[in-house]
Amino acid sequence: MAGLDKMKSQILSEAKAAADEKTAKANAEAQEILGQAKAEAEKRKSSISRKSEADVANYKERVASSIDLQHRTKILGAKQEMIASVLDKAYETVTGLGDKEYFEMLLKLLNKYALPQDGEICFSAADLKRMPTGFEQDAQQSAKANGGTLKVSREAKNIENGFVLVYGGIEENCTLRAMFDAKRDELSDKVHRMLFS
């Protein structure tokens, strides 16, 4: 029996040694896997951290850009309002001129827009009533200087101010509103340079 106990003891001892070796090997592999996992986690953590920082910086940049755009848009809107206000006041000033200055201005417009043809010039009822003596002759002289003739229509046109030239059935709108509208961009640029340069 002592021999059997000895054999049993030897088998257990070898089994324990084999188990200890396998346990040590498994522990070493586990430590290696754990080390690799920690290294990978550290790498991912660093990558996620860099991406997060980049995302935050990108967001801050977009917010700053958006705020800047809103700021510039508001400034542009305020400038456009100021320019429109100046142009509206200029229009009111021109339409509020006294009879003498008003018709002198119309004569300058006529010098610019009269064609070298026979035509007719039409006014509003209010302008026909307040037309100064001699304006009709001045208008005819202006037309003649441009190589044409003009007859003042006694029939009032449905316009606010200024005049309408009629040549062979074709009308040229020379009302002050039409003049301001046609030159609005050019006038806006001039006002912009005066106010903001």
Secondary structure, 3 states (H helix, E strand, C coil): CHHHHHHHHHHHHHHHHHHHHHHHHHHHHHHHHHHHHHHHHHHHHHHHHHHHHHHHHHHHHHHHHHHHHHHHHHHHHHHHHHHHHHHHHHHHHHHCCCHHHHHHHHHHHHHHHCCCCEEEEECCHHHHHHCCCCHHHHHHHHHHHCCCEEEECCCCCCCCCCEEEEECCEEEEECHHHHHHHCHHHHHHHHHHHHHC
